[in-house]
């Protein structure tokens, strides 16, 4: 799905390698892959955005929190590492998730 789309090359070519990071900012989606390339694309260029959102969904709740929270992920094909940062960019939590139905919590 990602490799067949037209992407703006920020730091290399979209290689078709595993995607390690994905971020939505403003009207763009950014992805980083195994080759350390970074690519961006307008969100409006996707069809089936609901499917994409469901496939890559990550929920952190409750939000806001005073300390305890849970991380819940949508569908994924390989183990993923979830990192949570606060609004100041400080690292709060990390966990490896191997199953889409996993829930992680910080207490």
Residue frames relative to the residue before (quaternion, step in Angstrom):
aa qw qx qy qz dx dy dz
X 1.0000 0.0000 0.0000 0.0000 0.00 0.00 0.00
X 0.7270 0.4301 -0.2632 0.4661 3.62 0.78 -0.93
X 0.6935 0.5135 -0.2949 0.4103 3.59 0.85 -0.92
X 0.6753 0.4964 -0.3036 0.4531 3.60 1.05 -0.59
X 0.5846 0.5756 -0.3670 0.4385 3.59 1.25 -0.24
X 0.4743 -0.6381 0.5169 0.3171 3.58 -1.27 0.32
X 0.0667 -0.8149 0.5750 -0.0290 3.56 -0.64 1.19
X 0.4169 -0.6454 0.5689 0.2932 3.56 -1.23 0.51
X 0.3697 -0.7481 0.5183 0.1871 3.53 -0.71 1.16
X 0.1460 -0.7924 0.5883 0.0687 3.59 -0.56 1.14
X 0.8252 -0.0238 0.0528 0.5619 3.62 0.90 -0.88
X 0.8237 -0.0173 0.0008 0.5668 3.62 0.82 0.77
X 0.5988 -0.5602 0.4267 0.3815 3.55 -1.27 -0.23
X 0.4846 -0.6239 0.5158 0.3314 3.56 -1.06 0.72
X 0.2330 -0.8631 0.4432 0.0650 3.50 -0.17 1.37
X 0.4955 -0.6343 0.4581 0.3773 3.58 1.14 -0.34
X 0.4570 0.6724 -0.4489 0.3708 3.57 1.30 0.10
X 0.7085 -0.4308 0.3341 0.4480 3.55 -1.31 0.16
X 0.3640 -0.7051 0.5637 0.2292 3.55 -1.04 0.79
X 0.2371 -0.8097 0.5288 0.0927 3.56 -0.72 1.13
X 0.8072 0.0620 -0.0134 0.5869 3.57 1.07 -0.60
X 0.0227 -0.7747 0.6319 -0.0011 3.53 -1.14 0.69
X 0.0312 0.7954 -0.6022 0.0607 3.55 -0.93 0.94
X 0.2145 -0.7369 0.6250 0.1425 3.54 -1.08 0.74
X 0.0696 0.7837 -0.6104 0.0911 3.54 -0.79 1.09
X 0.8213 -0.0041 -0.0588 0.5675 3.53 -0.73 1.11
X 0.7743 -0.3005 0.2339 0.5054 3.62 -0.68 -1.04
X 0.6320 0.5407 -0.3172 0.4557 3.60 1.27 0.25
X 0.2319 -0.6970 0.6509 0.1917 3.50 -1.35 0.40
X 0.1482 -0.7749 0.6115 0.0597 3.56 -0.92 0.97
X 0.0380 -0.7809 0.6227 0.0313 3.59 -1.05 0.76
X 0.1696 -0.7420 0.6387 0.1131 3.52 -1.24 0.62
X 0.1861 -0.8160 0.5401 0.0885 3.57 -0.88 0.90
X 0.7785 -0.3783 0.2644 0.4253 3.51 -1.42 0.03
X 0.6954 0.4621 -0.2710 0.4789 3.60 1.13 -0.59
X 0.5160 -0.6689 0.3791 0.3776 3.59 1.33 0.26
X 0.4045 0.6870 -0.4926 0.3488 3.56 1.15 0.55
X 0.1710 -0.7549 0.6238 0.1084 3.55 -1.19 0.61
X 0.0414 -0.8117 0.5806 -0.0489 3.55 -0.84 1.03
X 0.1112 -0.7940 0.5929 0.0759 3.56 -1.12 0.60
X 0.0280 -0.7719 0.6349 -0.0142 3.51 -1.28 0.54
X 0.5261 -0.6129 0.4817 0.3399 3.56 -1.12 0.65
X 0.5051 -0.6499 0.4777 0.3071 3.57 -0.95 0.84
X 0.6255 0.5690 -0.3443 0.4081 3.58 1.03 -0.72
X 0.6103 0.5786 -0.3472 0.4150 3.60 1.22 -0.31
X 0.6112 0.5544 -0.3540 0.4403 3.57 1.24 -0.18
X 0.2014 -0.7042 0.6590 0.1709 3.51 -1.17 0.65
X 0.7794 0.2772 -0.2143 0.5193 3.56 -1.05 0.60
X 0.1414 0.8292 -0.5275 0.1193 3.57 1.03 0.76
X 0.5843 0.5707 -0.3762 0.4374 3.60 1.10 -0.60
X 0.6430 0.5149 -0.3208 0.4675 3.59 1.00 -0.81
X 0.6511 0.5156 -0.3095 0.4631 3.58 0.97 -0.88
X 0.6579 0.5124 -0.3030 0.4613 3.57 0.92 -0.91
X 0.6669 0.4923 -0.3044 0.4692 3.58 0.93 -0.85
X 0.6662 0.5242 -0.3109 0.4299 3.57 0.92 -0.88
X 0.7994 0.2760 -0.1237 0.5192 3.57 0.94 -0.86
X 0.3246 0.7845 -0.4848 0.2101 3.58 1.14 0.46
X 0.0208 -0.7425 0.6694 0.0124 3.51 -1.20 0.75
X 0.0796 -0.7953 0.6007 0.0185 3.55 -0.80 1.02
X 0.0897 -0.7496 0.6540 0.0479 3.53 -1.04 0.86
X 0.1482 0.8044 -0.5594 0.1344 3.57 -0.64 1.06
X 0.5437 -0.1754 -0.8202 -0.0318 1.57 -2.20 1.13
X 0.1498 -0.7723 0.6129 0.0738 3.52 -1.22 0.52
X 0.4617 -0.2781 -0.8134 0.2189 1.58 -1.10 2.24
X 0.2585 -0.7566 0.5818 0.1490 3.54 -1.33 0.25
X 0.3889 -0.6969 0.5465 0.2538 3.54 -1.25 0.39
X 0.8199 -0.1360 0.0698 0.5517 3.59 1.21 0.16
X 0.7661 0.3001 -0.1838 0.5378 3.59 0.73 -0.98
X 0.1469 0.7741 -0.6093 0.0890 3.55 -1.03 0.83
X 0.2927 -0.7267 0.5913 0.1913 3.55 -1.30 0.30
X 0.2277 -0.7355 0.6238 0.1343 3.54 -1.22 0.67
X 0.0239 -0.7927 0.6078 -0.0404 3.56 -0.79 1.07
X 0.1692 -0.8078 0.5599 0.0734 3.59 -0.85 0.95
X 0.4608 -0.6389 0.5381 0.2998 3.52 -1.33 0.36
X 0.7966 -0.2860 0.2295 0.4805 3.55 -1.23 -0.48
X 0.1719 0.7432 -0.6426 0.0719 3.56 -1.13 0.73
X 0.4897 -0.7142 0.4404 0.2370 3.55 -1.19 0.61
X 0.7769 0.2071 -0.1094 0.5844 3.60 1.17 -0.50
X 0.6640 -0.4664 0.3765 0.4469 3.55 -1.28 0.20
X 0.1205 -0.7861 0.6029 0.0636 3.55 -1.02 0.81
X 0.3042 -0.7067 0.6004 0.2182 3.54 -1.27 0.41
X 0.1795 -0.7790 0.5963 0.0735 3.54 -0.76 1.10
X 0.0475 -0.7738 0.6316 0.0086 3.56 -0.89 1.00
X 0.1429 -0.7792 0.6069 0.0645 3.56 -0.95 0.91
X 0.0761 -0.7767 0.6252 0.0129 3.55 -0.95 1.01
X 0.4527 -0.6599 0.5102 0.3150 3.56 -1.14 0.49
X 0.7317 -0.4362 0.2877 0.4378 3.59 -1.27 0.05
X 0.6498 0.4928 -0.3136 0.4864 3.60 1.23 -0.35
X 0.5463 -0.6346 0.3836 0.3895 3.58 1.29 -0.01
X 0.4653 0.6737 -0.4482 0.3588 3.58 1.25 0.24
X 0.5051 -0.6529 0.4850 0.2886 3.55 -1.03 0.92
X 0.1500 -0.8048 0.5722 0.0483 3.57 -0.87 1.02
X 0.8185 -0.0654 0.1677 0.5455 3.56 0.78 -1.06
X 0.0296 0.7710 -0.6361 -0.0085 3.58 -1.18 0.58
X 0.0668 0.7832 -0.6155 0.0574 3.56 -1.13 0.67
X 0.3469 -0.6849 0.5931 0.2425 3.56 -1.19 0.59
X 0.0954 -0.7919 0.6024 0.0298 3.55 -0.89 0.94
X 0.1751 -0.8213 0.5400 0.0573 3.55 -0.66 1.14
X 0.7512 0.3088 -0.1595 0.5612 3.56 1.25 -0.32
X 0.5118 -0.6702 0.4362 0.3139 3.62 -0.82 0.91
X 0.6909 0.4718 -0.2870 0.4666 3.59 1.13 -0.46
X 0.4191 0.7108 -0.4654 0.3203 3.59 1.30 0.04
X 0.0910 -0.7346 0.6666 0.0882 3.51 -1.26 0.57
X 0.1470 -0.7676 0.6181 0.0840 3.54 -0.98 0.86
X 0.0495 -0.8062 0.5884 0.0356 3.55 -1.06 0.60
X 0.2497 -0.7212 0.6279 0.1527 3.51 -1.24 0.63
X 0.0223 -0.8086 0.5875 -0.0224 3.57 -0.67 1.07
